[in-house]
Amino acid sequence: MTTLVNPSPTLDLSDSIRQLNRRLDFDLTYRFLPDARDCEAVTRFLARKCKTPALVALARRARTTVRLLEVSRHV
């Protein structure tokens, strides 16, 4: 699995957004619910702290992905 944030004290948001989007694509492809939940938690935290439109959209996408995977388990 890829690292979510850089080890440096500064956070490269564009790189983190790209990596989180890639992980959500992987989760949808292979129906990996635990990682999708982790991504959702990270995106919600980042969206609360930074409040950029890209992070807010990513947080919505992560929540939708988790809901879809939860529902698809029961179908």
N, C-alpha and C positions, 0 to 999 in steps of 0.2 A: 504494500500500500504506500502511496506517496505521502510525504509530509505535508501537513496543512499549512504551517507557517514557517517562515525562514527562522533559523536560529539567531539571527541578528535582532537587536532591540527594536528596530523599525520593521513595520509590517508592509509588505508590498501587496496592496489590496487587489490590484489587477491580476497578479499571479495567483493569489489565494482564490479569487472568484473563478478563474479558469480551472484550477485544480478541483474545486468543489463541484463545478459543473461537470467535469469529466468523471468524478466519482459518482455523481447522481446518474449519469448516463450508464455507467457500469452497473450500478444498483438496479436500474430499470431493466437492463438487458438480462442480468443473471438473477433477478429477484432476491437481492441481498438486503433484507430488511434491517438487520442490526446496524450495518454501515450507513444506511439511509437515515436511521434515527440519529446516529452520531453527526452526520452532516447537517441534519436539521437543527440540532442543538448548537452547533458551531455557527451556522448561518444566522440563527436567531440572535445569538450573542453579538455577532459582528454587526448585524442590522440595528440592534439597539444602541450600540456604541457609536457607529459611524453615520448611520441614517442616510447613506447615499442611495439613489434610486436603483442602482445595479444590485446592491446588497438586499434591498427590500424585495426586489423582484426574485432574487435568488432564494430568499427565505420563503417566499410564497411557493416557488417551484419545489423546494425541499419538502414543505408541508404537504403539498399535493402529491408528491412522489411517495411519501410515507403513507398517506391515506390510501392511495391506489394499491400499494403493496400489501397493506393490512387487509383491505377488502378482497384482493385477489387470492389471499390465503384461504379464504372461506368459500370460494366459488369453485 
